[in-house]
Amino acid sequence: NTERLKRVEELIKEEKALEARKVFKDIAPEETVLYYLVKGALEQKFQNFGEAINAYSKVLELDPENISAQNNLHLIQNILNFWNPEMFNP
């Protein structure tokens, strides 16, 4: 699985998100930091921010010091705050 997850990462970086999603669908879910980082990046690419937040949160459960997950969560929160400021100001 590690090799296929790294392939999905490469495809995302190459802006081949649809191909990355196809490869990712064939990978069995696993409780690893790499799996959830890749899942988060893929969901983020398709603007499925709820799923991305869940994946990055899972990374932080497994590895609380993971900088990549922290940064991506912060980025998504900024995007959501920018798009929807009223949601947070009742």
N, CA, C and O atoms as a GROMACS GRO file, in nm:
protein
  360
    1ASN      N    1   0.081  -0.122   0.000
    1ASN     CA    2   0.000   0.000   0.000
    1ASN      C    3   0.085   0.128   0.000
    1ASN      O    4   0.046   0.228  -0.060
    2THR      N    5   0.198   0.123   0.066
    2THR     CA    6   0.281   0.242   0.076
    2THR      C    7   0.321   0.294  -0.062
    2THR      O    8   0.316   0.415  -0.087
    3GLU      N    9   0.359   0.202  -0.151
    3GLU     CA   10   0.399   0.244  -0.286
    3GLU      C   11   0.282   0.310  -0.359
    3GLU      O   12   0.299   0.412  -0.426
    4ARG      N   13   0.164   0.252  -0.346
    4ARG     CA   14   0.047   0.309  -0.415
    4ARG      C   15   0.008   0.443  -0.354
    4ARG      O   16  -0.033   0.534  -0.427
    5LEU      N   17   0.020   0.456  -0.223
    5LEU     CA   18  -0.009   0.585  -0.160
    5LEU      C   19   0.088   0.692  -0.208
    5LEU      O   20   0.049   0.806  -0.234
    6LYS      N   21   0.214   0.655  -0.219
    6LYS     CA   22   0.314   0.751  -0.270
    6LYS      C   23   0.284   0.787  -0.416
    6LYS      O   24   0.308   0.901  -0.457
    7ARG      N   25   0.233   0.692  -0.493
    7ARG     CA   26   0.193   0.720  -0.631
    7ARG      C   27   0.078   0.820  -0.635
    7ARG      O   28   0.078   0.911  -0.718
    8VAL      N   29  -0.018   0.805  -0.547
    8VAL     CA   30  -0.130   0.899  -0.539
    8VAL      C   31  -0.078   1.038  -0.505
    8VAL      O   32  -0.121   1.137  -0.563
    9GLU      N   33   0.016   1.046  -0.411
    9GLU     CA   34   0.078   1.175  -0.375
    9GLU      C   35   0.142   1.240  -0.497
    9GLU      O   36   0.125   1.360  -0.522
   10GLU      N   37   0.215   1.161  -0.574
   10GLU     CA   38   0.280   1.213  -0.695
   10GLU      C   39   0.177   1.264  -0.794
   10GLU      O   40   0.195   1.372  -0.852
   11LEU      N   41   0.071   1.189  -0.814
   11LEU     CA   42  -0.033   1.229  -0.910
   11LEU      C   43  -0.098   1.360  -0.867
   11LEU      O   44  -0.128   1.445  -0.951
   12ILE      N   45  -0.121   1.377  -0.738
   12ILE     CA   46  -0.180   1.501  -0.688
   12ILE      C   47  -0.087   1.618  -0.718
   12ILE      O   48  -0.131   1.723  -0.764
   13LYS      N   49   0.042   1.598  -0.690
   13LYS     CA   50   0.140   1.704  -0.717
   13LYS      C   51   0.149   1.738  -0.865
   13LYS      O   52   0.178   1.852  -0.903
   14GLU      N   53   0.124   1.637  -0.950
   14GLU     CA   54   0.128   1.657  -1.095
   14GLU      C   55  -0.004   1.711  -1.150
   14GLU      O   56  -0.023   1.720  -1.272
   15GLU      N   57  -0.095   1.746  -1.060
   15GLU     CA   58  -0.228   1.798  -1.098
   15GLU      C   59  -0.309   1.694  -1.176
   15GLU      O   60  -0.385   1.729  -1.266
   16LYS      N   61  -0.293   1.568  -1.142
   16LYS     CA   62  -0.370   1.459  -1.204
   16LYS      C   63  -0.465   1.400  -1.099
   16LYS      O   64  -0.457   1.282  -1.066
   17ALA      N   65  -0.553   1.485  -1.050
   17ALA     CA   66  -0.637   1.448  -0.936
   17ALA      C   67  -0.734   1.335  -0.969
   17ALA      O   68  -0.758   1.248  -0.886
   18LEU      N   69  -0.791   1.336  -1.090
   18LEU     CA   70  -0.886   1.230  -1.125
   18LEU      C   71  -0.816   1.094  -1.128
   18LEU      O   72  -0.870   0.996  -1.079
   19GLU      N   73  -0.698   1.090  -1.186
   19GLU     CA   74  -0.621   0.965  -1.189
   19GLU      C   75  -0.582   0.924  -1.046
   19GLU      O   76  -0.587   0.806  -1.012
   20ALA      N   77  -0.544   1.021  -0.964
   20ALA     CA   78  -0.508   0.994  -0.825
   20ALA      C   79  -0.625   0.932  -0.750
   20ALA      O   80  -0.609   0.838  -0.672
   21ARG      N   81  -0.743   0.986  -0.774
   21ARG     CA   82  -0.863   0.935  -0.706
   21ARG      C   83  -0.890   0.789  -0.745
   21ARG      O   84  -0.928   0.708  -0.661
   22LYS      N   85  -0.870   0.757  -0.873
   22LYS     CA   86  -0.891   0.618  -0.919
   22LYS      C   87  -0.794   0.522  -0.850
   22LYS      O   88  -0.834   0.415  -0.806
   23VAL      N   89  -0.667   0.562  -0.842
   23VAL     CA   90  -0.568   0.476  -0.777
   23VAL      C   91  -0.601   0.462  -0.628
   23VAL      O   92  -0.592   0.353  -0.572
   24PHE      N   93  -0.640   0.573  -0.564
   24PHE     CA   94  -0.668   0.572  -0.421
   24PHE      C   95  -0.785   0.481  -0.387
   24PHE      O   96  -0.784   0.415  -0.283
   25LYS      N   97  -0.887   0.477  -0.474
   25LYS     CA   98  -1.006   0.394  -0.447
   25LYS      C   99  -0.972   0.247  -0.433
   25LYS      O  100  -1.044   0.172  -0.366
   26ASP      N  101  -0.862   0.204  -0.496
   26ASP     CA  102  -0.824   0.063  -0.492
   26ASP      C  103  -0.734   0.029  -0.373
   26ASP      O  104  -0.692  -0.086  -0.357
   27ILE      N  105  -0.704   0.128  -0.290
   27ILE     CA  106  -0.619   0.104  -0.173
   27ILE      C  107  -0.707   0.076  -0.052
   27ILE      O  108  -0.799   0.152  -0.020
   28ALA      N  109  -0.678  -0.034   0.015
   28ALA     CA  110  -0.755  -0.068   0.135
   28ALA      C  111  -0.726   0.034   0.245
   28ALA      O  112  -0.610   0.068   0.268
   29PRO      N  113  -0.831   0.082   0.314
   29PRO     CA  114  -0.809   0.179   0.422
   29PRO      C  115  -0.718   0.119   0.530
   29PRO      O  116  -0.727   0.000   0.562
   30GLU      N  117  -0.633   0.203   0.584
   30GLU     CA  118  -0.545   0.159   0.692
   30GLU      C  119  -0.526   0.273   0.791
   30GLU      O  120  -0.540   0.390   0.757
   31GLU      N  121  -0.496   0.236   0.913
   31GLU     CA  122  -0.480   0.334   1.021
   31GLU      C  123  -0.336   0.384   1.025
   31GLU      O  124  -0.264   0.361   1.122
   32THR      N  125  -0.293   0.454   0.917
   32THR     CA  126  -0.158   0.507   0.915
   32THR      C  127  -0.160   0.656   0.884
   32THR      O  128  -0.254   0.707   0.822
   33VAL      N  129  -0.056   0.723   0.927
   33VAL     CA  130  -0.043   0.866   0.901
   33VAL      C  131  -0.041   0.890   0.750
   33VAL      O  132  -0.109   0.980   0.700
   34LEU      N  133   0.037   0.811   0.676
   34LEU     CA  134   0.048   0.830   0.532
   34LEU      C  135  -0.087   0.817   0.463
   34LEU      O  136  -0.122   0.898   0.377
   35TYR      N  137  -0.164   0.713   0.500
   35TYR     CA  138  -0.295   0.693   0.439
   35TYR      C  139  -0.383   0.816   0.457
   35TYR      O  140  -0.443   0.865   0.362
   36TYR      N  141  -0.390   0.866   0.580
   36TYR     CA  142  -0.479   0.979   0.607
   36TYR      C  143  -0.426   1.111   0.550
   36TYR      O  144  -0.505   1.198   0.513
   37LEU      N  145  -0.295   1.126   0.542
   37LEU     CA  146  -0.240   1.246   0.476
   37LEU      C  147  -0.277   1.248   0.327
   37LEU      O  148  -0.318   1.350   0.273
   38VAL      N  149  -0.264   1.132   0.263
   38VAL     CA  150  -0.298   1.122   0.121
   38VAL      C  151  -0.448   1.143   0.101
   38VAL      O  152  -0.490   1.215   0.011
   39LYS      N  153  -0.527   1.081   0.186
   39LYS     CA  154  -0.673   1.098   0.177
   39LYS      C  155  -0.710   1.245   0.195
   39LYS      O  156  -0.794   1.298   0.121
   40GLY      N  157  -0.649   1.310   0.293
   40GLY     CA  158  -0.678   1.451   0.317
   40GLY      C  159  -0.640   1.537   0.198
   40GLY      O  160  -0.716   1.626   0.159
   41ALA      N  161  -0.523   1.512   0.140
   41ALA     CA  162  -0.479   1.590   0.024
   41ALA      C  163  -0.572   1.570  -0.094
   41ALA      O  164  -0.604   1.665  -0.166
   42LEU      N  165  -0.615   1.446  -0.114
   42LEU     CA  166  -0.705   1.417  -0.226
   42LEU      C  167  -0.841   1.484  -0.206
   42LEU      O  168  -0.894   1.546  -0.298
   43GLU      N  169  -0.896   1.472  -0.086
   43GLU     CA  170  -1.025   1.536  -0.058
   43GLU      C  171  -1.013   1.688  -0.070
   43GLU      O  172  -1.103   1.754  -0.122
   44GLN      N  173  -0.903   1.742  -0.024
   44GLN     CA  174  -0.880   1.887  -0.033
   44GLN      C  175  -0.876   1.930  -0.180
   44GLN      O  176  -0.930   2.034  -0.216
   45LYS      N  177  -0.813   1.850  -0.264
   45LYS     CA  178  -0.802   1.881  -0.406
   45LYS      C  179  -0.940   1.894  -0.470
   45LYS      O  180  -0.962   1.978  -0.557
   46PHE      N  181  -1.034   1.809  -0.426
   46PHE     CA  182  -1.170   1.812  -0.480
   46PHE      C  183  -1.263   1.902  -0.398
   46PHE      O  184  -1.385   1.899  -0.416
   47GLN      N  185  -1.206   1.980  -0.308
   47GLN     CA  186  -1.279   2.074  -0.222
   47GLN      C  187  -1.384   2.004  -0.135
   47GLN      O  188  -1.486   2.063  -0.101
   48ASN      N  189  -1.358   1.880  -0.100
   48ASN     CA  190  -1.440   1.808  -0.002
   48ASN      C  191  -1.379   1.838   0.135
   48ASN      O  192  -1.315   1.753   0.197
   49PHE      N  193  -1.401   1.961   0.181
   49PHE     CA  194  -1.329   2.008   0.299
   49PHE      C  195  -1.366   1.934   0.426
   49PHE      O  196  -1.280   1.916   0.513
   50GLY      N  197  -1.490   1.892   0.440
   50GLY     CA  198  -1.528   1.814   0.559
   50GLY      C  199  -1.451   1.684   0.568
   50GLY      O  200  -1.400   1.648   0.674
   51GLU      N  201  -1.443   1.613   0.455
   51GLU     CA  202  -1.368   1.487   0.451
   51GLU      C  203  -1.219   1.511   0.474
   51GLU      O  204  -1.152   1.434   0.543
   52ALA      N  205  -1.168   1.620   0.417
   52ALA     CA  206  -1.025   1.652   0.435
   52ALA      C  207  -0.996   1.683   0.582
   52ALA      O  208  -0.896   1.637   0.637
   53ILE      N  209  -1.084   1.761   0.645
   53ILE     CA  210  -1.067   1.793   0.787
   53ILE      C  211  -1.067   1.665   0.870
   53ILE      O  212  -0.985   1.649   0.960
   54ASN      N  213  -1.159   1.573   0.839
   54ASN     CA  214  -1.164   1.447   0.913
   54ASN      C  215  -1.035   1.368   0.896
   54ASN      O  216  -0.982   1.312   0.993
   55ALA      N  217  -0.983   1.364   0.774
   55ALA     CA  218  -0.859   1.288   0.747
   55ALA      C  219  -0.742   1.350   0.821
   55ALA      O  220  -0.664   1.280   0.885
   56TYR      N  221  -0.728   1.483   0.812
   56TYR     CA  222  -0.616   1.549   0.880
   56TYR      C  223  -0.630   1.539   1.032
   56TYR      O  224  -0.530   1.529   1.104
   57SER      N  225  -0.752   1.541   1.082
   57SER     CA  226  -0.773   1.524   1.226
   57SER      C  227  -0.730   1.385   1.270
   57SER      O  228  -0.674   1.368   1.379
   58LYS      N  229  -0.756   1.286   1.185
   58LYS     CA  230  -0.714   1.149   1.215
   58LYS      C  231  -0.562   1.140   1.219
   58LYS      O  232  -0.505   1.070   1.303
   59VAL      N  233  -0.495   1.211   1.126
   59VAL     CA  234  -0.348   1.215   1.128
   59VAL      C  235  -0.300   1.267   1.263
   59VAL      O  236  -0.208   1.212   1.323
   60LEU      N  237  -0.364   1.374   1.311
   60LEU     CA  238  -0.322   1.434   1.438
   60LEU      C  239  -0.353   1.345   1.558
   60LEU      O  240  -0.286   1.354   1.661
   61GLU      N  241  -0.454   1.258   1.546
   61GLU     CA  242  -0.477   1.159   1.652
   61GLU      C  243  -0.361   1.060   1.657
   61GLU      O  244  -0.315   1.022   1.765
   62LEU      N  245  -0.314   1.019   1.538
   62LEU     CA  246  -0.205   0.922   1.528
   62LEU      C  247  -0.068   0.986   1.556
   62LEU      O  248   0.021   0.922   1.612
   63ASP      N  249  -0.054   1.112   1.515
   63ASP     CA  250   0.074   1.184   1.527
   63ASP      C  251   0.045   1.330   1.558
   63ASP      O  252   0.040   1.413   1.467
   64PRO      N  253   0.026   1.363   1.688
   64PRO     CA  254  -0.015   1.499   1.726
   64PRO      C  255   0.078   1.610   1.681
   64PRO      O  256   0.036   1.725   1.673
   65GLU      N  257   0.203   1.578   1.650
   65GLU     CA  258   0.300   1.681   1.610
   65GLU      C  259   0.312   1.694   1.458
   65GLU      O  260   0.400   1.766   1.410
   66ASN      N  261   0.226   1.627   1.382
   66ASN     CA  262   0.241   1.626   1.236
   66ASN      C  263   0.217   1.766   1.178
   66ASN      O  264   0.105   1.816   1.178
   67ILE      N  265   0.323   1.827   1.129
   67ILE     CA  266   0.319   1.965   1.079
   67ILE      C  267   0.234   1.975   0.952
   67ILE      O  268   0.159   2.071   0.934
   68SER      N  269   0.244   1.877   0.866
   68SER     CA  270   0.169   1.879   0.740
   68SER      C  271   0.018   1.883   0.768
   68SER      O  272  -0.054   1.963   0.708
   69ALA      N  273  -0.028   1.796   0.857
   69ALA     CA  274  -0.170   1.794   0.891
   69ALA      C  275  -0.212   1.925   0.957
   69ALA      O  276  -0.319   1.979   0.926
   70GLN      N  277  -0.129   1.977   1.047
   70GLN     CA  278  -0.161   2.104   1.113
   70GLN      C  279  -0.174   2.217   1.011
   70GLN      O  280  -0.269   2.295   1.015
   71ASN      N  281  -0.077   2.224   0.919
   71ASN     CA  282  -0.079   2.330   0.818
   71ASN      C  283  -0.199   2.319   0.726
   71ASN      O  284  -0.262   2.420   0.694
   72ASN      N  285  -0.232   2.197   0.683
   72ASN     CA  286  -0.345   2.180   0.594
   72ASN      C  287  -0.478   2.210   0.662
   72ASN      O  288  -0.568   2.267   0.601
   73LEU      N  289  -0.490   2.172   0.789
   73LEU     CA  290  -0.611   2.208   0.863
   73LEU      C  291  -0.625   2.359   0.874
   73LEU      O  292  -0.734   2.414   0.857
   74HIS      N  293  -0.515   2.426   0.902
   74HIS     CA  294  -0.515   2.571   0.912
   74HIS      C  295  -0.555   2.634   0.778
   74HIS      O  296  -0.634   2.728   0.775
   75LEU      N  297  -0.500   2.582   0.670
   75LEU     CA  298  -0.533   2.632   0.537
   75LEU      C  299  -0.682   2.615   0.507
   75LEU      O  300  -0.746   2.708   0.458
   76ILE      N  301  -0.736   2.498   0.535
   76ILE     CA  302  -0.879   2.474   0.509
   76ILE      C  303  -0.965   2.566   0.595
   76ILE      O  304  -1.063   2.622   0.547
   77GLN      N  305  -0.928   2.582   0.721
   77GLN     CA  306  -1.005   2.671   0.807
   77GLN      C  307  -1.003   2.814   0.753
   77GLN      O  308  -1.105   2.883   0.759
   78ASN      N  309  -0.889   2.859   0.702
   78ASN     CA  310  -0.882   2.993   0.641
   78ASN      C  311  -0.971   3.003   0.518
   78ASN      O  312  -1.039   3.104   0.497
   79ILE      N  313  -0.971   2.899   0.436
   79ILE     CA  314  -1.056   2.898   0.317
   79ILE      C  315  -1.203   2.906   0.359
   79ILE      O  316  -1.279   2.985   0.304
   80LEU      N  317  -1.242   2.824   0.455
   80LEU     CA  318  -1.382   2.822   0.498
   80LEU      C  319  -1.421   2.954   0.564
   80LEU      O  320  -1.532   3.003   0.544
   81ASN      N  321  -1.331   3.013   0.641
   81ASN     CA  322  -1.360   3.144   0.702
   81ASN      C  323  -1.375   3.252   0.596
   81ASN      O  324  -1.460   3.340   0.608
   82PHE      N  325  -1.294   3.244   0.492
   82PHE     CA  326  -1.301   3.342   0.384
   82PHE      C  327  -1.432   3.327   0.308
   82PHE      O  328  -1.498   3.426   0.275
   83TRP      N  329  -1.470   3.202   0.279
   83TRP     CA  330  -1.592   3.178   0.202
   83TRP      C  331  -1.718   3.207   0.282
   83TRP      O  332  -1.819   3.250   0.225
   84ASN      N  333  -1.714   3.183   0.412
   84ASN     CA  334  -1.836   3.178   0.488
   84ASN      C  335  -1.824   3.246   0.625
   84ASN      O  336  -1.850   3.183   0.727
   85PRO      N  337  -1.783   3.374   0.629
   85PRO     CA  338  -1.760   3.436   0.761
   85PRO      C  339  -1.885   3.444   0.847
   85PRO      O  340  -1.875   3.439   0.970
   86GLU      N  341  -2.003   3.455   0.785
   86GLU     CA  342  -2.126   3.467   0.866
   86GLU      C  343  -2.154   3.340   0.945
   86GLU      O  344  -2.219   3.344   1.050
   87MET      N  345  -2.106   3.228   0.894
   87MET     CA  346  -2.131   3.101   0.961
   87MET      C  347  -2.075   3.102   1.104
   87MET      O  348  -2.127   3.034   1.192
   88PHE      N  349  -1.969   3.179   1.126
   88PHE     CA  350  -1.904   3.181   1.255
   88PHE      C  351  -1.945   3.302   1.339
   88PHE      O  352  -1.899   3.316   1.452
   89ASN      N  353  -2.030   3.388   1.285
   89ASN     CA  354  -2.076   3.507   1.356
   89ASN      C  355  -2.228   3.510   1.360
   89ASN      O  356  -2.291   3.574   1.276
   90PRO      N  357  -2.286   3.440   1.455
   90PRO     CA  358  -2.435   3.433   1.458
   90PRO      C  359  -2.500   3.567   1.483
   90PRO      O  360  -2.623   3.576   1.488
   0.00000   0.00000   0.00000
